[in-house]
Amino acid sequence: MKTRILIVEGESITAMCIADVLDSWGYDVCDPAITGADALRAADTLRPGLAILNVKLRGGMNGIELAARLIKDFGIPVVFISGYADSETRRQAEDAGAAGYLLKPVDLELLSSVLEQALQGLQETK
């Protein structure tokens, strides 16, 4: 069974590019969410196996806050793809429980590896 992945990204072109790559790798990609509230609704109804988030989102919730909720409320591992390279943002993502933090433009080999590790970690905790 294919792993369902939720993409939460405010830039539709970026979300579409990530979705195309994931689809070509055989993942079941949900329609991208652009706000934290949209992502929480999608997580509740679609039950993805993993979420890919940007730090900066539209709406009142940022990606760090969303990650903490997805992990705590749904047990969904989270990987960030972001343009923020500062150590404080990385630390916040790690503190929220993120399984990975990649910088844009993302290296696809690294993305593949991080996704596999995150999903392997999920299988080991079940």
Buried (B, 14 or more C-beta within 10 A) or exposed (E): EEBBBBBBBBBEEBBBBBBEBBEEBEBBBBEBBBBBBBBBEBBEEEEBBBBBBBBBBBBEBBBBBBBBBBBEEBEBBBBBBBEBEEEEBBEBBBEBEBBBBBBEEBEEEEBEEBBEBBBEEBEEEE
